[in-house]
Amino acid sequence: MMRKKRKSILSFTVAAALVLSLFSAAMTSAAADNLESASKEAPVSEMQTYVNAMQPGWNLGNSLDAVGDDETAWGNPRITKELIQSIADQGYKSIRIPVTWEAHIGDKPEYTINTAYINRVQEVVGWALDEDLYVMINLHHDSWRWISTMEKDYDHVLARYNAIWTQIASKFKDAPDKLMFESVNEPRFTEGGTTNVATGYRMLDTLNTSFHHIVRSSGGNNDTRPLVLPTMHTSSAQPDLDALNQTIQKLDDPNLIATVHYYGFWPFSVNIAGFTKFNAEVQKDVTDTFDRVYDAFTAKGTPVIIGEYGLLGFDQHTGVIEQGEKLKFFEFVGYYSRQKQMTTMLWDNGQHFGRTSFTWSDQQLFDMIRASWSGRSSTAETDQIYLKQHEPVQDVKIALHHNGNRFYSLKSGTTPLVRGKDYTIRKGVLTLKSGLLSRLTVQNKLGINATLTAGFSGGADWKLNIIQYNTPVLNDTKGTTSAFAIPAKFGGDQLATMEATYEDGENAGPQNWTSFKEFAYTFSPDYERNVIELKPNFFNETKDGEIHLKFHFWSGDVIEYTLTKNGPQVTGSSS
């Protein structure tokens, strides 16, 4: 995946279909009940057994794939043996090591790879193999940096691609078969000017076929080394699956693996169009996607690796998606991919596992991911209980999603709570008693006052934050389109999303097919500075005049605010 260049992952056609999908019907409860039996039994080939043994997997992102002089070009430190050991210690069985070769290749016609660089790749691969990890290496950002120009510069691109794989194959031909090669990451040709879909498919088939021929004819263990072939864009769209299937059938090689990437239902993944929750439509995207991929490959005997998965909003920061909603996403993806016999490889560009601290930035998220490797975790409709300051406290009901587990206990910190007195459970609904909530809140403390932990018979715990709040207050201010921040008294509340419209009701700002703007890309709350920043990305695509904003908070409060834009000058006033 790309991390230093914001990319459009959707073609116009896909984007249009996605907008239409916002109005599609939600998945029925009957369909949800049938998820456990949704998976047909797939043939268990040697390669399927190989891929099963790779689960779970992790990506060493933004290191050797960085575009620049070396692996530190995008801000991560040099890879260490201790890092690889630590990943293995976390329970991971496989590692994808993305590699960008562009800056380390000589001129034509030899296109010689710099010896120090390929030796460095070999060193990191060796550390991973020493830890008994399955390892995948590839051509990574080369895909959009120069391979994408293949239609315009066909002979040069193909010669360069072939030369790189010839040298990689030779270098690693004696490595054990736990090392696999991936032909190219997220292949696409649109950035190089290709507009004809069939032409793109033909070029990807040429690359995959040439890659296969080079590796298989290079000797050593490469005769049978597992080879990973991507769909166009590593997309799960049916035409892309069909095109790769044709290549795989043509190559007729039992040691091939198909790969796609999955970053969820796009509006939820970036928090746009009001998709702040892991709802039925977001879940249906998971099942529809994995069902398509399963039917295209796994059910026909070709195993599948989800070579990257996560949420696209993490490009900005991991708080773009609310904590409980992201936990439900990762829990379900882990469960359903396992049902479909697909190995998942978490994309981590440094935002999840510390490259020198060797700790998780979000232990709760990792606990949920780890639990999904072998079973299901129970969740709930929310992980936030909002209580308005100085108002009478009422009982609060929360629907639990048991996911096959039994409720076991409820604690406040380390203190067990008393069933019947502090809470009740009836027909899957947890009721927190008003007396308990009153005891847990401090009169003058806004924000999180307490955290309850619900324990179940299996999987990770579910946390419930008890939050006391006041209605947020936004103040008047002035600024420019390049630097505009609304002073805010959040009152313990948290911002969920923002709407933007003009006076006539027309949607304002980027992606004007929706009034709900993209979190962190167009606006972002800063709770330490007590401001809501409106980004230049927002103003770059707004007209002069009045712009009406609605800030939706997780408590349910909606605060209106008015902007007046005149060229680079912006004033803001509370409504």
Sequence and secondary structure as in RCSB ss.txt:
>XXXX:A:sequence
MMRKKRKSILSFTVAAALVLSLFSAAMTSAAADNLESASKEAPVSEMQTYVNAMQPGWNLGNSLDAVGDDETAWG
NPRITKELIQSIADQGYKSIRIPVTWEAHIGDKPEYTINTAYINRVQEVVGWALDEDLYVMINLHHDSWRWISTM
EKDYDHVLARYNAIWTQIASKFKDAPDKLMFESVNEPRFTEGGTTNVATGYRMLDTLNTSFHHIVRSSGGNNDTR
PLVLPTMHTSSAQPDLDALNQTIQKLDDPNLIATVHYYGFWPFSVNIAGFTKFNAEVQKDVTDTFDRVYDAFTAK
GTPVIIGEYGLLGFDQHTGVIEQGEKLKFFEFVGYYSRQKQMTTMLWDNGQHFGRTSFTWSDQQLFDMIRASWSG
RSSTAETDQIYLKQHEPVQDVKIALHHNGNRFYSLKSGTTPLVRGKDYTIRKGVLTLKSGLLSRLTVQNKLGINA
TLTAGFSGGADWKLNIIQYNTPVLNDTKGTTSAFAIPAKFGGDQLATMEATYEDGENAGPQNWTSFKEFAYTFSP
DYERNVIELKPNFFNETKDGEIHLKFHFWSGDVIEYTLTKNGPQVTGSSS
>XXXX:A:secstr
  SSS    S HHHHHHHHHHTTS    HHHHHTGGG        HHHHHHHHH SEEE TTSTT SSSSTTTTS
     HHHHHHHHHTT  EEEE    GGGB  TTT  B HHHHHHHHHHHHHHHHTT EEEEE  THHHHTGGGT
TTSHHHHHHHHHHHHHHHHHHTTTS TTEEEES SS   GGGT   HHHHHHHHHHHHHHHHHHHHTS GGGGT 
 EEEE GGG   HHHHHHHHHHHHHH  TTEEEEEEE  SHHHHHT TT  S  HHHHHHHHHHHHHHHHHTGGG
T  EEEEEES GGGGT TTSS HHHHHHHHHHHHHHHHHTT EEEE  SSSSB TTT SBS HHHHHHHHHHTTS
   EES SEEEEETTS    EEEEEE TT  EEEEEETTEE  BTTTEEEETTEEEE HHHHHHH  TT  EEEE
EEEEEESSS  EEEEEEEE   EE  EEEETTBEEEEEE TT  EEEEEEEETTS B SSSTT SB  BTTTEEE
ETTTTEEEE HHHHTT  SEEEEEEEEETTS EEEEEEEEETTEEEEEE 
